[in-house]
Amino acid sequence: MCRCVSTPVGTKERDSQSQHGGTNNKQAQGGGQAADVINNANIFQQGAKDLTREEALQQAGRYADVPPPAGDVAPYLIVAPGHLFVRTSPNTDGRRAGAAWDKTLVYAGCTTTTDFDPVLDDEVPAVWIKIHWPRLDPGDDMRSSQPSDPLQGWVYAGRLVPAGHNGRIRTC
């Protein structure tokens, strides 16, 4: 059972405006804003190769005024030692469905909070991001996320940094 509450990546609470897309996020017009965010994400990824998560979060602050693409996927940079596991659900009943390398991008659609917190000693609550993923076969195979991937998997938000946008994606 999912106790779903919205929380932006890297924070403990979220204001009611950002929970619902609030007035602080400019709506995307046409396809231009989505392309700009993807371009920002690629530039951010290149500059983050040697950064810790804290340093990457600090660098990501330059996109604080850039909303994620409305109605589109939002890129996130993985900042995890080695790799980040992708799961079939954000709950304890989810199984591993692959992994993505550190410092690669995954493409998110929404966020949720559950009772399952895989890393108890960090400052991030049990926040999970639903990403586009190519396969949900059991295992730890290394794969990559693409915006066009047909399936969805879940990744722990405590190992992600918004790339090219402010991280205020919609609640699942």
Secondary structure, DSSP 4 states (H G I P E B T S, - for coil): --------TT-S---HHHHTTTTTSPPP-TTHHHHHHHHHHHHHHHHTTT--HHHHHHHHGGGTT-PPPTTS-EEEEE-SSSEEEEESSSSTT--EEEEEETT-EEEEEEEEE-S--S-TTSS--SEEEEEEES---SEEEE----TT-SEEEEEEGGGEEESSS---PPB-
